[in-house]
C-alpha cells in the first residue's frame, strides 16, 4: 500500500487512513519511534532523533545520539567535568569525581600533601618528618631533635642543657637542667635544703634564702639553715649571738631574745644596752 510521504497508519485502521504525521518526537521515523534520549532534550530532524541539549552534569561523549548524553561529568572519574578529562589513577588511594572535580581518597597512613593528583597520595604520614600524622604537620622538637614513628613525633635527642623530663613530646625538651630546681643537672634531681629555699645554677644546687627564724651558721649548704635562731641560746636572733650565762641559773632564747634567771645572791641591776652582737643581752653584777 502506498503511504503519503510523512504520513503513517499507526493505528492500523484503514478507515481513517494515514492518521499520523511522522517526524515528531512521538513518531520520528516510523510509528512509535519516540525521541526520548537519556539525560537530554531531543527533537526529530529529517526522520532521526537528535540531541538538542544535554542535562546539567551530562554530556554526549561518544557522539552517538541513540544513547543520549551518556557521560556523567559530575561523578564519573572517566569524564570528570568534561569528556576528555579522566582522573589519574594515583598511588596509595582511590580517585573519584565529585561535582566535576577530581579527588583522591587516600588509604590510611598516606596523604596527598602536595595537592597533585598525578602522584596520588605521595606522603607516608607514618614516617614523614614534614607530614607526621597528617599533611603539613612537621616533626619539630623544641630544644631538640625528633623522629616521626607511627604518625607520632617523638623526642630522639635533646640539646644540652635541656631535657625531656615530663616524657611528653608535645612540648619537646622542656626543662633547662641548668636552672630547674626540680631537675638540677638531670631529670628528677631535685634541689632541697632544710629550712631554706633552693635554686639551681649551672646544673648545681645552691642554697637560697633561709626560712624565717633560721640561719646557716656553719656555712655549709648541705645541711641548709641548720640553726633555729629564734630559740637557740648560742645563736639567739642570729649566728654567734650567744646569751650571757655569767652568774645565772638558767639562760633561754625566745623569739630571738635572750632571757635568764640569776643565781642566788646575784641580780641584774645595771641592765646596760645590749651589745651590737646581741638581739638582747643580759649582764649581771654582784649585789
Secondary structure, 3 states (H helix, E strand, C coil): CCCCCCEECCCCCHHHCCCEECCCCCCCCCCCCCCCCCCEEEEEECCEEEEEEECCCEECCCCCHHHCCCEECCCCCCCCCCCCCCCCCCCCEEEEEECCEEEEEECCCEECCCCCCCCCCCEECCCCCCCCCCCCCCCCCCCEEEEEECCEEEEEEECCCEECCCCCHHHCCCEECCCCCCCCCCCCCCCCECCEEEEEECCEEEEEEECCCEECCCCCCCCCCCEECCCCCCCCCCCCCCCCCCCEEEEEEECCEEEEEECCCEECCCCCCCCCCCCCCCCCEEC
